[in-house]
Amino acid sequence: DPKNSHFKVVKRIFIYLAGSTNLSLFYKENHYFKLASLCDVDYAKDRVERKGTNVGCHFLGDCLISWASKK
């Protein structure tokens, strides 16, 4: 199972690549070209002030292309 530390490293790589115009990522070729977005909000930890955790990720086919988390 991926851990938060794994996602932090992947996010750091994407930030680095965004600043490098001469580098790119290659994904395997397939006919399954579907963009999917998933998100989750958890307010159970703080019901009074409604502070919680927001998590979201985007997949292109089977490949994770972005991930974010905010408290």
CHARMM-style PDB file with segment names, atoms N, HN, CA, C and O in Angstrom:
ATOM      1  N   ASP     1       0.833  -1.186   0.000  1.00  0.00      PROA
ATOM      2  CA  ASP     1       0.000   0.000   0.000  1.00  0.00      PROA
ATOM      3  C   ASP     1       0.877   1.248   0.000  1.00  0.00      PROA
ATOM      4  O   ASP     1       1.844   1.335   0.757  1.00  0.00      PROA
ATOM      5  N   PRO     2       0.532   2.218  -0.857  1.00  0.00      PROA
ATOM      6  CA  PRO     2       1.300   3.471  -0.853  1.00  0.00      PROA
ATOM      7  C   PRO     2       1.089   4.227   0.457  1.00  0.00      PROA
ATOM      8  O   PRO     2      -0.011   4.251   1.009  1.00  0.00      PROA
ATOM      9  N   LYS     3       2.141   4.829   0.928  1.00  0.00      PROA
ATOM     10  HN  LYS     3       3.034   4.809   0.479  1.00  0.00      PROA
ATOM     11  CA  LYS     3       2.069   5.634   2.141  1.00  0.00      PROA
ATOM     12  C   LYS     3       2.170   7.105   1.773  1.00  0.00      PROA
ATOM     13  O   LYS     3       2.534   7.446   0.647  1.00  0.00      PROA
ATOM     14  N   ASN     4       1.851   7.967   2.713  1.00  0.00      PROA
ATOM     15  HN  ASN     4       1.556   7.690   3.627  1.00  0.00      PROA
ATOM     16  CA  ASN     4       1.921   9.408   2.490  1.00  0.00      PROA
ATOM     17  C   ASN     4       3.319   9.828   2.049  1.00  0.00      PROA
ATOM     18  O   ASN     4       3.459  10.732   1.225  1.00  0.00      PROA
ATOM     19  N   SER     5       4.347   9.188   2.582  1.00  0.00      PROA
ATOM     20  HN  SER     5       4.233   8.454   3.251  1.00  0.00      PROA
ATOM     21  CA  SER     5       5.720   9.531   2.201  1.00  0.00      PROA
ATOM     22  C   SER     5       5.984   9.215   0.729  1.00  0.00      PROA
ATOM     23  O   SER     5       6.735   9.938   0.073  1.00  0.00      PROA
ATOM     24  N   HSD     6       5.379   8.150   0.200  1.00  0.00      PROA
ATOM     25  HN  HSD     6       4.769   7.563   0.733  1.00  0.00      PROA
ATOM     26  CA  HSD     6       5.530   7.829  -1.220  1.00  0.00      PROA
ATOM     27  C   HSD     6       4.924   8.934  -2.083  1.00  0.00      PROA
ATOM     28  O   HSD     6       5.526   9.362  -3.068  1.00  0.00      PROA
ATOM     29  N   PHE     7       3.737   9.390  -1.710  1.00  0.00      PROA
ATOM     30  HN  PHE     7       3.247   9.043  -0.910  1.00  0.00      PROA
ATOM     31  CA  PHE     7       3.069  10.426  -2.486  1.00  0.00      PROA
ATOM     32  C   PHE     7       3.828  11.750  -2.429  1.00  0.00      PROA
ATOM     33  O   PHE     7       3.852  12.495  -3.408  1.00  0.00      PROA
ATOM     34  N   LYS     8       4.443  12.042  -1.289  1.00  0.00      PROA
ATOM     35  HN  LYS     8       4.423  11.436  -0.494  1.00  0.00      PROA
ATOM     36  CA  LYS     8       5.242  13.261  -1.177  1.00  0.00      PROA
ATOM     37  C   LYS     8       6.418  13.230  -2.142  1.00  0.00      PROA
ATOM     38  O   LYS     8       6.744  14.244  -2.760  1.00  0.00      PROA
ATOM     39  N   VAL     9       7.052  12.075  -2.272  1.00  0.00      PROA
ATOM     40  HN  VAL     9       6.786  11.252  -1.770  1.00  0.00      PROA
ATOM     41  CA  VAL     9       8.183  11.943  -3.196  1.00  0.00      PROA
ATOM     42  C   VAL     9       7.715  12.097  -4.637  1.00  0.00      PROA
ATOM     43  O   VAL     9       8.363  12.782  -5.429  1.00  0.00      PROA
ATOM     44  N   VAL    10       6.599  11.470  -4.981  1.00  0.00      PROA
ATOM     45  HN  VAL    10       6.073  10.914  -4.338  1.00  0.00      PROA
ATOM     46  CA  VAL    10       6.072  11.583  -6.346  1.00  0.00      PROA
ATOM     47  C   VAL    10       5.702  13.029  -6.651  1.00  0.00      PROA
ATOM     48  O   VAL    10       5.982  13.524  -7.743  1.00  0.00      PROA
ATOM     49  N   LYS    11       5.074  13.708  -5.694  1.00  0.00      PROA
ATOM     50  HN  LYS    11       4.847  13.306  -4.807  1.00  0.00      PROA
ATOM     51  CA  LYS    11       4.703  15.110  -5.897  1.00  0.00      PROA
ATOM     52  C   LYS    11       5.949  15.965  -6.094  1.00  0.00      PROA
ATOM     53  O   LYS    11       5.962  16.858  -6.941  1.00  0.00      PROA
ATOM     54  N   ARG    12       6.988  15.698  -5.322  1.00  0.00      PROA
ATOM     55  HN  ARG    12       6.977  14.972  -4.633  1.00  0.00      PROA
ATOM     56  CA  ARG    12       8.249  16.444  -5.460  1.00  0.00      PROA
ATOM     57  C   ARG    12       8.861  16.227  -6.844  1.00  0.00      PROA
ATOM     58  O   ARG    12       9.411  17.158  -7.432  1.00  0.00      PROA
ATOM     59  N   ILE    13       8.767  15.012  -7.359  1.00  0.00      PROA
ATOM     60  HN  ILE    13       8.320  14.256  -6.881  1.00  0.00      PROA
ATOM     61  CA  ILE    13       9.270  14.723  -8.710  1.00  0.00      PROA
ATOM     62  C   ILE    13       8.495  15.522  -9.748  1.00  0.00      PROA
ATOM     63  O   ILE    13       9.094  16.094 -10.659  1.00  0.00      PROA
ATOM     64  N   PHE    14       7.171  15.569  -9.623  1.00  0.00      PROA
ATOM     65  HN  PHE    14       6.685  15.104  -8.883  1.00  0.00      PROA
ATOM     66  CA  PHE    14       6.366  16.341 -10.571  1.00  0.00      PROA
ATOM     67  C   PHE    14       6.692  17.829 -10.506  1.00  0.00      PROA
ATOM     68  O   PHE    14       6.736  18.494 -11.541  1.00  0.00      PROA
ATOM     69  N   ILE    15       6.920  18.360  -9.312  1.00  0.00      PROA
ATOM     70  HN  ILE    15       6.884  17.819  -8.471  1.00  0.00      PROA
ATOM     71  CA  ILE    15       7.300  19.774  -9.181  1.00  0.00      PROA
ATOM     72  C   ILE    15       8.637  20.017  -9.861  1.00  0.00      PROA
ATOM     73  O   ILE    15       8.811  21.028 -10.541  1.00  0.00      PROA
ATOM     74  N   TYR    16       9.578  19.107  -9.686  1.00  0.00      PROA
ATOM     75  HN  TYR    16       9.437  18.286  -9.133  1.00  0.00      PROA
ATOM     76  CA  TYR    16      10.885  19.227 -10.339  1.00  0.00      PROA
ATOM     77  C   TYR    16      10.730  19.184 -11.858  1.00  0.00      PROA
ATOM     78  O   TYR    16      11.332  19.988 -12.570  1.00  0.00      PROA
ATOM     79  N   LEU    17       9.924  18.246 -12.351  1.00  0.00      PROA
ATOM     80  HN  LEU    17       9.435  17.593 -11.772  1.00  0.00      PROA
ATOM     81  CA  LEU    17       9.743  18.117 -13.796  1.00  0.00      PROA
ATOM     82  C   LEU    17       9.023  19.319 -14.395  1.00  0.00      PROA
ATOM     83  O   LEU    17       9.269  19.673 -15.547  1.00  0.00      PROA
ATOM     84  N   ALA    18       8.136  19.949 -13.627  1.00  0.00      PROA
ATOM     85  HN  ALA    18       7.936  19.661 -12.691  1.00  0.00      PROA
ATOM     86  CA  ALA    18       7.441  21.133 -14.131  1.00  0.00      PROA
ATOM     87  C   ALA    18       8.423  22.260 -14.422  1.00  0.00      PROA
ATOM     88  O   ALA    18       8.177  23.082 -15.305  1.00  0.00      PROA
ATOM     89  N   GLY    19       9.525  22.306 -13.694  1.00  0.00      PROA
ATOM     90  HN  GLY    19       9.725  21.638 -12.977  1.00  0.00      PROA
ATOM     91  CA  GLY    19      10.541  23.327 -13.920  1.00  0.00      PROA
ATOM     92  C   GLY    19      11.595  22.915 -14.924  1.00  0.00      PROA
ATOM     93  O   GLY    19      12.504  23.692 -15.218  1.00  0.00      PROA
ATOM     94  N   SER    20      11.493  21.704 -15.458  1.00  0.00      PROA
ATOM     95  HN  SER    20      10.755  21.073 -15.219  1.00  0.00      PROA
ATOM     96  CA  SER    20      12.480  21.199 -16.418  1.00  0.00      PROA
ATOM     97  C   SER    20      11.794  20.949 -17.756  1.00  0.00      PROA
ATOM     98  O   SER    20      11.188  19.897 -17.960  1.00  0.00      PROA
ATOM     99  N   THR    21      11.887  21.905 -18.656  1.00  0.00      PROA
ATOM    100  HN  THR    21      12.379  22.759 -18.490  1.00  0.00      PROA
ATOM    101  CA  THR    21      11.192  21.786 -19.940  1.00  0.00      PROA
ATOM    102  C   THR    21      11.831  20.770 -20.875  1.00  0.00      PROA
ATOM    103  O   THR    21      11.200  20.348 -21.844  1.00  0.00      PROA
ATOM    104  N   ASN    22      13.055  20.374 -20.609  1.00  0.00      PROA
ATOM    105  HN  ASN    22      13.568  20.717 -19.822  1.00  0.00      PROA
ATOM    106  CA  ASN    22      13.712  19.419 -21.496  1.00  0.00      PROA
ATOM    107  C   ASN    22      13.563  17.972 -21.015  1.00  0.00      PROA
ATOM    108  O   ASN    22      14.131  17.066 -21.625  1.00  0.00      PROA
ATOM    109  N   LEU    23      12.809  17.735 -19.933  1.00  0.00      PROA
ATOM    110  HN  LEU    23      12.347  18.471 -19.438  1.00  0.00      PROA
ATOM    111  CA  LEU    23      12.569  16.390 -19.422  1.00  0.00      PROA
ATOM    112  C   LEU    23      11.094  16.044 -19.570  1.00  0.00      PROA
ATOM    113  O   LEU    23      10.245  16.935 -19.612  1.00  0.00      PROA
ATOM    114  N   SER    24      10.792  14.764 -19.649  1.00  0.00      PROA
ATOM    115  HN  SER    24      11.481  14.041 -19.615  1.00  0.00      PROA
ATOM    116  CA  SER    24       9.396  14.351 -19.757  1.00  0.00      PROA
ATOM    117  C   SER    24       9.214  12.967 -19.149  1.00  0.00      PROA
ATOM    118  O   SER    24      10.183  12.254 -18.885  1.00  0.00      PROA
ATOM    119  N   LEU    25       7.963  12.603 -18.933  1.00  0.00      PROA
ATOM    120  HN  LEU    25       7.176  13.182 -19.147  1.00  0.00      PROA
ATOM    121  CA  LEU    25       7.616  11.274 -18.438  1.00  0.00      PROA
ATOM    122  C   LEU    25       6.954  10.490 -19.561  1.00  0.00      PROA
ATOM    123  O   LEU    25       6.192  11.048 -20.351  1.00  0.00      PROA
ATOM    124  N   PHE    26       7.242   9.212 -19.629  1.00  0.00      PROA
ATOM    125  HN  PHE    26       7.861   8.759 -18.987  1.00  0.00      PROA
ATOM    126  CA  PHE    26       6.629   8.357 -20.632  1.00  0.00      PROA
ATOM    127  C   PHE    26       5.785   7.310 -19.929  1.00  0.00      PROA
ATOM    128  O   PHE    26       6.223   6.686 -18.963  1.00  0.00      PROA
ATOM    129  N   TYR    27       4.577   7.125 -20.422  1.00  0.00      PROA
ATOM    130  HN  TYR    27       4.220   7.632 -21.207  1.00  0.00      PROA
ATOM    131  CA  TYR    27       3.682   6.107 -19.891  1.00  0.00      PROA
ATOM    132  C   TYR    27       3.497   5.028 -20.938  1.00  0.00      PROA
ATOM    133  O   TYR    27       3.606   5.286 -22.137  1.00  0.00      PROA
ATOM    134  N   LYS    28       3.218   3.825 -20.484  1.00  0.00      PROA
ATOM    135  HN  LYS    28       3.129   3.616 -19.510  1.00  0.00      PROA
ATOM    136  CA  LYS    28       3.052   2.714 -21.411  1.00  0.00      PROA
ATOM    137  C   LYS    28       1.892   2.973 -22.368  1.00  0.00      PROA
ATOM    138  O   LYS    28       0.886   3.582 -22.005  1.00  0.00      PROA
ATOM    139  N   GLU    29       2.058   2.501 -23.582  1.00  0.00      PROA
ATOM    140  HN  GLU    29       2.876   2.007 -23.877  1.00  0.00      PROA
ATOM    141  CA  GLU    29       1.034   2.695 -24.601  1.00  0.00      PROA
ATOM    142  C   GLU    29      -0.049   1.647 -24.423  1.00  0.00      PROA
ATOM    143  O   GLU    29       0.232   0.455 -24.300  1.00  0.00      PROA
ATOM    144  N   ASN    30      -1.274   2.103 -24.410  1.00  0.00      PROA
ATOM    145  HN  ASN    30      -1.502   3.071 -24.510  1.00  0.00      PROA
ATOM    146  CA  ASN    30      -2.407   1.184 -24.398  1.00  0.00      PROA
ATOM    147  C   ASN    30      -3.619   1.899 -24.969  1.00  0.00      PROA
ATOM    148  O   ASN    30      -3.569   3.096 -25.254  1.00  0.00      PROA
ATOM    149  N   HSD    31      -4.682   1.178 -25.129  1.00  0.00      PROA
ATOM    150  HN  HSD    31      -4.723   0.206 -24.898  1.00  0.00      PROA
ATOM    151  CA  HSD    31      -5.905   1.748 -25.696  1.00  0.00      PROA
ATOM    152  C   HSD    31      -6.851   2.241 -24.606  1.00  0.00      PROA
ATOM    153  O   HSD    31      -7.929   2.759 -24.895  1.00  0.00      PROA
ATOM    154  N   TYR    32      -6.448   2.080 -23.384  1.00  0.00      PROA
ATOM    155  HN  TYR    32      -5.572   1.659 -23.149  1.00  0.00      PROA
ATOM    156  CA  TYR    32      -7.271   2.472 -22.247  1.00  0.00      PROA
ATOM    157  C   TYR    32      -6.888   3.895 -21.855  1.00  0.00      PROA
ATOM    158  O   TYR    32      -6.024   4.093 -21.001  1.00  0.00      PROA
ATOM    159  N   PHE    33      -7.525   4.878 -22.471  1.00  0.00      PROA
ATOM    160  HN  PHE    33      -8.228   4.717 -23.164  1.00  0.00      PROA
ATOM    161  CA  PHE    33      -7.202   6.283 -22.238  1.00  0.00      PROA
ATOM    162  C   PHE    33      -8.379   6.918 -21.504  1.00  0.00      PROA
ATOM    163  O   PHE    33      -9.271   7.496 -22.126  1.00  0.00      PROA
ATOM    164  N   LYS    34      -8.372   6.806 -20.179  1.00  0.00      PROA
ATOM    165  HN  LYS    34      -7.647   6.336 -19.675  1.00  0.00      PROA
ATOM    166  CA  LYS    34      -9.468   7.329 -19.373  1.00  0.00      PROA
ATOM    167  C   LYS    34      -8.887   8.168 -18.249  1.00  0.00      PROA
ATOM    168  O   LYS    34      -8.002   7.715 -17.522  1.00  0.00      PROA
ATOM    169  N   LEU    35      -9.381   9.387 -18.106  1.00  0.00      PROA
ATOM    170  HN  LEU    35     -10.100   9.755 -18.696  1.00  0.00      PROA
ATOM    171  CA  LEU    35      -8.960  10.265 -17.020  1.00  0.00      PROA
ATOM    172  C   LEU    35      -9.947  10.106 -15.874  1.00  0.00      PROA
ATOM    173  O   LEU    35     -11.151  10.294 -16.051  1.00  0.00      PROA
ATOM    174  N   ALA    36      -9.439   9.762 -14.706  1.00  0.00      PROA
ATOM    175  HN  ALA    36      -8.461   9.609 -14.562  1.00  0.00      PROA
ATOM    176  CA  ALA    36     -10.288   9.570 -13.530  1.00  0.00      PROA
ATOM    177  C   ALA    36      -9.761  10.420 -12.383  1.00  0.00      PROA
ATOM    178  O   ALA    36      -8.552  10.504 -12.164  1.00  0.00      PROA
ATOM    179  N   SER    37     -10.678  11.049 -11.654  1.00  0.00      PROA
ATOM    180  HN  SER    37     -11.660  10.981 -11.833  1.00  0.00      PROA
ATOM    181  CA  SER    37     -10.327  11.855 -10.487  1.00  0.00      PROA
ATOM    182  C   SER    37     -11.054  11.300  -9.270  1.00  0.00      PROA
ATOM    183  O   SER    37     -12.242  10.983  -9.333  1.00  0.00      PROA
ATOM    184  N   LEU    38     -10.338  11.189  -8.183  1.00  0.00      PROA
ATOM    185  HN  LEU    38      -9.373  11.446  -8.132  1.00  0.00      PROA
ATOM    186  CA  LEU    38     -10.907  10.706  -6.935  1.00  0.00      PROA
ATOM    187  C   LEU    38     -10.610  11.713  -5.835  1.00  0.00      PROA
ATOM    188  O   LEU    38      -9.530  12.303  -5.799  1.00  0.00      PROA
ATOM    189  N   CYS    39     -11.573  11.908  -4.938  1.00  0.00      PROA
ATOM    190  HN  CYS    39     -12.450  11.429  -4.967  1.00  0.00      PROA
ATOM    191  CA  CYS    39     -11.326  12.814  -3.818  1.00  0.00      PROA
ATOM    192  C   CYS    39     -12.029  12.285  -2.572  1.00  0.00      PROA
ATOM    193  O   CYS    39     -12.978  11.505  -2.651  1.00  0.00      PROA
ATOM    194  N   ASP    40     -11.536  12.732  -1.424  1.00  0.00      PROA
ATOM    195  HN  ASP    40     -10.765  13.366  -1.360  1.00  0.00      PROA
ATOM    196  CA  ASP    40     -12.102  12.324  -0.149  1.00  0.00      PROA
ATOM    197  C   ASP    40     -11.932  13.467   0.841  1.00  0.00      PROA
ATOM    198  O   ASP    40     -10.871  14.088   0.909  1.00  0.00      PROA
ATOM    199  N   VAL    41     -12.975  13.737   1.600  1.00  0.00      PROA
ATOM    200  HN  VAL    41     -13.837  13.232   1.545  1.00  0.00      PROA
ATOM    201  CA  VAL    41     -12.932  14.763   2.645  1.00  0.00      PROA
ATOM    202  C   VAL    41     -13.343  14.104   3.953  1.00  0.00      PROA
ATOM    203  O   VAL    41     -14.357  13.407   4.012  1.00  0.00      PROA
ATOM    204  N   ASP    42     -12.560  14.323   4.998  1.00  0.00      PROA
ATOM    205  HN  ASP    42     -11.737  14.889   4.951  1.00  0.00      PROA
ATOM    206  CA  ASP    42     -12.824  13.708   6.294  1.00  0.00      PROA
ATOM    207  C   ASP    42     -12.958  14.798   7.354  1.00  0.00      PROA
ATOM    208  O   ASP    42     -11.973  15.433   7.732  1.00  0.00      PROA
ATOM    209  N   TYR    43     -14.203  15.011   7.836  1.00  0.00      PROA
ATOM    210  HN  TYR    43     -15.003  14.496   7.528  1.00  0.00      PROA
ATOM    211  CA  TYR    43     -14.453  15.991   8.896  1.00  0.00      PROA
ATOM    212  C   TYR    43     -14.649  15.322  10.250  1.00  0.00      PROA
ATOM    213  O   TYR    43     -14.915  16.011  11.235  1.00  0.00      PROA
ATOM    214  N   ALA    44     -14.528  14.025  10.324  1.00  0.00      PROA
ATOM    215  HN  ALA    44     -14.312  13.465   9.524  1.00  0.00      PROA
ATOM    216  CA  ALA    44     -14.827  13.297  11.559  1.00  0.00      PROA
ATOM    217  C   ALA    44     -13.884  13.652  12.697  1.00  0.00      PROA
ATOM    218  O   ALA    44     -14.236  13.489  13.865  1.00  0.00      PROA
ATOM    219  N   LYS    45     -12.706  14.129  12.377  1.00  0.00      PROA
ATOM    220  HN  LYS    45     -12.419  14.262  11.428  1.00  0.00      PROA
ATOM    221  CA  LYS    45     -11.729  14.424  13.425  1.00  0.00      PROA
ATOM    222  C   LYS    45     -12.056  15.707  14.184  1.00  0.00      PROA
ATOM    223  O   LYS    45     -11.659  15.853  15.340  1.00  0.00      PROA
ATOM    224  N   ASP    46     -12.770  16.635  13.557  1.00  0.00      PROA
ATOM    225  HN  ASP    46     -13.092  16.516  12.618  1.00  0.00      PROA
ATOM    226  CA  ASP    46     -13.063  17.913  14.214  1.00  0.00      PROA
ATOM    227  C   ASP    46     -14.460  18.367  13.798  1.00  0.00      PROA
ATOM    228  O   ASP    46     -14.608  19.132  12.845  1.00  0.00      PROA
ATOM    229  N   ARG    47     -15.467  17.905  14.497  1.00  0.00      PROA
ATOM    230  HN  ARG    47     -15.347  17.283  15.271  1.00  0.00      PROA
ATOM    231  CA  ARG    47     -16.848  18.224  14.130  1.00  0.00      PROA
ATOM    232  C   ARG    47     -17.251  19.647  14.507  1.00  0.00      PROA
ATOM    233  O   ARG    47     -18.157  20.207  13.891  1.00  0.00      PROA
ATOM    234  N   VAL    48     -16.608  20.236  15.494  1.00  0.00      PROA
ATOM    235  HN  VAL    48     -15.872  19.780  15.994  1.00  0.00      PROA
ATOM    236  CA  VAL    48     -16.986  21.569  15.952  1.00  0.00      PROA
ATOM    237  C   VAL    48     -16.549  22.632  14.950  1.00  0.00      PROA
ATOM    238  O   VAL    48     -17.377  23.412  14.480  1.00  0.00      PROA
ATOM    239  N   GLU    49     -15.282  22.675  14.621  1.00  0.00      PROA
ATOM    240  HN  GLU    49     -14.609  22.042  15.003  1.00  0.00      PROA
ATOM    241  CA  GLU    49     -14.755  23.696  13.717  1.00  0.00      PROA
ATOM    242  C   GLU    49     -14.755  23.254  12.261  1.00  0.00      PROA
ATOM    243  O   GLU    49     -14.397  24.037  11.381  1.00  0.00      PROA
ATOM    244  N   ARG    50     -15.147  22.022  11.994  1.00  0.00      PROA
ATOM    245  HN  ARG    50     -15.438  21.386  12.709  1.00  0.00      PROA
ATOM    246  CA  ARG    50     -15.241  21.474  10.638  1.00  0.00      PROA
ATOM    247  C   ARG    50     -13.913  21.514   9.897  1.00  0.00      PROA
ATOM    248  O   ARG    50     -13.871  21.680   8.678  1.00  0.00      PROA
ATOM    249  N   LYS    51     -12.833  21.358  10.649  1.00  0.00      PROA
ATOM    250  HN  LYS    51     -12.867  21.222  11.640  1.00  0.00      PROA
ATOM    251  CA  LYS    51     -11.519  21.244  10.026  1.00  0.00      PROA
ATOM    252  C   LYS    51     -11.274  19.773   9.750  1.00  0.00      PROA
ATOM    253  O   LYS    51     -11.502  18.928  10.616  1.00  0.00      PROA
ATOM    254  N   GLY    52     -10.819  19.468   8.571  1.00  0.00      PROA
ATOM    255  HN  GLY    52     -10.633  20.154   7.868  1.00  0.00      PROA
ATOM    256  CA  GLY    52     -10.604  18.074   8.222  1.00  0.00      PROA
ATOM    257  C   GLY    52      -9.458  17.917   7.250  1.00  0.00      PROA
ATOM    258  O   GLY    52      -8.601  18.792   7.122  1.00  0.00      PROA
ATOM    259  N   THR    53      -9.456  16.802   6.577  1.00  0.00      PROA
ATOM    260  HN  THR    53     -10.152  16.091   6.681  1.00  0.00      PROA
ATOM    261  CA  THR    53      -8.415  16.485   5.615  1.00  0.00      PROA
ATOM    262  C   THR    53      -9.045  16.292   4.244  1.00  0.00      PROA
ATOM    263  O   THR    53     -10.028  15.565   4.104  1.00  0.00      PROA
ATOM    264  N   ASN    54      -8.479  16.944   3.232  1.00  0.00      PROA
ATOM    265  HN  ASN    54      -7.680  17.535   3.346  1.00  0.00      PROA
ATOM    266  CA  ASN    54      -8.906  16.777   1.849  1.00  0.00      PROA
ATOM    267  C   ASN    54      -7.804  16.044   1.092  1.00  0.00      PROA
ATOM    268  O   ASN    54      -6.633  16.415   1.181  1.00  0.00      PROA
ATOM    269  N   VAL    55      -8.172  15.017   0.358  1.00  0.00      PROA
ATOM    270  HN  VAL    55      -9.123  14.715   0.286  1.00  0.00      PROA
ATOM    271  CA  VAL    55      -7.209  14.247  -0.427  1.00  0.00      PROA
ATOM    272  C   VAL    55      -7.786  14.058  -1.821  1.00  0.00      PROA
ATOM    273  O   VAL    55      -8.977  13.787  -1.974  1.00  0.00      PROA
ATOM    274  N   GLY    56      -6.944  14.201  -2.835  1.00  0.00      PROA
ATOM    275  HN  GLY    56      -5.976  14.421  -2.711  1.00  0.00      PROA
ATOM    276  CA  GLY    56      -7.388  13.983  -4.205  1.00  0.00      PROA
ATOM    277  C   GLY    56      -6.277  13.434  -5.067  1.00  0.00      PROA
ATOM    278  O   GLY    56      -5.100  13.701  -4.822  1.00  0.00      PROA
ATOM    279  N   CYS    57      -6.647  12.663  -6.081  1.00  0.00      PROA
ATOM    280  HN  CYS    57      -7.602  12.445  -6.280  1.00  0.00      PROA
ATOM    281  CA  CYS    57      -5.651  12.147  -7.021  1.00  0.00      PROA
ATOM    282  C   CYS    57      -6.280  12.021  -8.404  1.00  0.00      PROA
ATOM    283  O   CYS    57      -7.498  11.905  -8.540  1.00  0.00      PROA
ATOM    284  N   HSD    58      -5.435  12.045  -9.419  1.00  0.00      PROA
ATOM    285  HN  HSD    58      -4.445  12.139  -9.308  1.00  0.00      PROA
ATOM    286  CA  HSD    58      -5.865  11.937 -10.809  1.00  0.00      PROA
ATOM    287  C   HSD    58      -5.089  10.814 -11.487  1.00  0.00      PROA
ATOM    288  O   HSD    58      -3.872  10.702 -11.340  1.00  0.00      PROA
ATOM    289  N   PHE    59      -5.810   9.996 -12.224  1.00  0.00      PROA
ATOM    290  HN  PHE    59      -6.799  10.087 -12.343  1.00  0.00      PROA
ATOM    291  CA  PHE    59      -5.209   8.883 -12.955  1.00  0.00      PROA
ATOM    292  C   PHE    59      -5.486   9.046 -14.439  1.00  0.00      PROA
ATOM    293  O   PHE    59      -6.580   9.448 -14.835  1.00  0.00      PROA
ATOM    294  N   LEU    60      -4.502   8.735 -15.248  1.00  0.00      PROA
ATOM    295  HN  LEU    60      -3.613   8.409 -14.927  1.00  0.00      PROA
ATOM    296  CA  LEU    60      -4.676   8.641 -16.693  1.00  0.00      PROA
ATOM    297  C   LEU    60      -4.486   7.170 -17.026  1.00  0.00      PROA
ATOM    298  O   LEU    60      -3.360   6.674 -17.063  1.00  0.00      PROA
ATOM    299  N   GLY    61      -5.596   6.474 -17.267  1.00  0.00      PROA
ATOM    300  HN  GLY    61      -6.511   6.877 -17.236  1.00  0.00      PROA
ATOM    301  CA  GLY    61      -5.539   5.019 -17.381  1.00  0.00      PROA
ATOM    302  C   GLY    61      -5.187   4.447 -16.026  1.00  0.00      PROA
ATOM    303  O   GLY    61      -5.877   4.711 -15.042  1.00  0.00      PROA
ATOM    304  N   ASP    62      -4.119   3.665 -15.962  1.00  0.00      PROA
ATOM    305  HN  ASP    62      -3.558   3.451 -16.762  1.00  0.00      PROA
ATOM    306  CA  ASP    62      -3.662   3.085 -14.701  1.00  0.00      PROA
ATOM    307  C   ASP    62      -2.544   3.889 -14.056  1.00  0.00      PROA
ATOM    308  O   ASP    62      -2.025   3.489 -13.013  1.00  0.00      PROA
ATOM    309  N   CYS    63      -2.159   5.017 -14.654  1.00  0.00      PROA
ATOM    310  HN  CYS    63      -2.580   5.342 -15.501  1.00  0.00      PROA
ATOM    311  CA  CYS    63      -0.999   5.789 -14.190  1.00  0.00      PROA
ATOM    312  C   CYS    63      -1.439   6.986 -13.357  1.00  0.00      PROA
ATOM    313  O   CYS    63      -2.265   7.785 -13.798  1.00  0.00      PROA
ATOM    314  N   LEU    64      -0.892   7.108 -12.164  1.00  0.00      PROA
ATOM    315  HN  LEU    64      -0.222   6.459 -11.805  1.00  0.00      PROA
ATOM    316  CA  LEU    64      -1.133   8.268 -11.314  1.00  0.00      PROA
ATOM    317  C   LEU    64      -0.415   9.472 -11.911  1.00  0.00      PROA
ATOM    318  O   LEU    64       0.794   9.419 -12.140  1.00  0.00      PROA
ATOM    319  N   ILE    65      -1.154  10.570 -12.170  1.00  0.00      PROA
ATOM    320  HN  ILE    65      -2.135  10.613 -11.985  1.00  0.00      PROA
ATOM    321  CA  ILE    65      -0.509  11.756 -12.738  1.00  0.00      PROA
ATOM    322  C   ILE    65      -0.471  12.927 -11.768  1.00  0.00      PROA
ATOM    323  O   ILE    65       0.333  13.840 -11.955  1.00  0.00      PROA
ATOM    324  N   SER    66      -1.319  12.931 -10.731  1.00  0.00      PROA
ATOM    325  HN  SER    66      -1.972  12.189 -10.580  1.00  0.00      PROA
ATOM    326  CA  SER    66      -1.211  13.973  -9.707  1.00  0.00      PROA
ATOM    327  C   SER    66      -1.885  13.502  -8.425  1.00  0.00      PROA
ATOM    328  O   SER    66      -2.777  12.655  -8.439  1.00  0.00      PROA
ATOM    329  N   TRP    67      -1.427  14.083  -7.310  1.00  0.00      PROA
ATOM    330  HN  TRP    67      -0.702  14.772  -7.299  1.00  0.00      PROA
ATOM    331  CA  TRP    67      -1.963  13.746  -6.002  1.00  0.00      PROA
ATOM    332  C   TRP    67      -1.772  14.948  -5.096  1.00  0.00      PROA
ATOM    333  O   TRP    67      -0.756  15.638  -5.185  1.00  0.00      PROA
ATOM    334  N   ALA    68      -2.742  15.207  -4.223  1.00  0.00      PROA
ATOM    335  HN  ALA    68      -3.567  14.646  -4.151  1.00  0.00      PROA
ATOM    336  CA  ALA    68      -2.613  16.327  -3.290  1.00  0.00      PROA
ATOM    337  C   ALA    68      -3.344  15.997  -1.992  1.00  0.00      PROA
ATOM    338  O   ALA    68      -4.317  15.243  -1.982  1.00  0.00      PROA
ATOM    339  N   SER    69      -2.856  16.573  -0.910  1.00  0.00      PROA
ATOM    340  HN  SER    69      -2.065  17.185  -0.919  1.00  0.00      PROA
ATOM    341  CA  SER    69      -3.474  16.411   0.393  1.00  0.00      PROA
ATOM    342  C   SER    69      -3.379  17.733   1.136  1.00  0.00      PROA
ATOM    343  O   SER    69      -2.348  18.404   1.096  1.00  0.00      PROA
ATOM    344  N   LYS    70      -4.464  18.105   1.816  1.00  0.00      PROA
ATOM    345  HN  LYS    70      -5.302  17.560   1.848  1.00  0.00      PROA
ATOM    346  CA  LYS    70      -4.471  19.365   2.555  1.00  0.00      PROA
ATOM    347  C   LYS    70      -5.234  19.159   3.853  1.00  0.00      PROA
ATOM    348  O   LYS    70      -6.312  18.565   3.865  1.00  0.00      PROA
ATOM    349  N   LYS    71      -4.663  19.659   4.951  1.00  0.00      PROA
ATOM    350  HN  LYS    71      -3.787  20.142   4.942  1.00  0.00      PROA
ATOM    351  CA  LYS    71      -5.346  19.588   6.250  1.00  0.00      PROA
ATOM    352  C   LYS    71      -6.056  20.877   6.527  1.00  0.00      PROA
ATOM    353  OT1 LYS    71      -6.691  21.020   7.571  1.00  0.00      PROA
TER     354      LYS     71
END
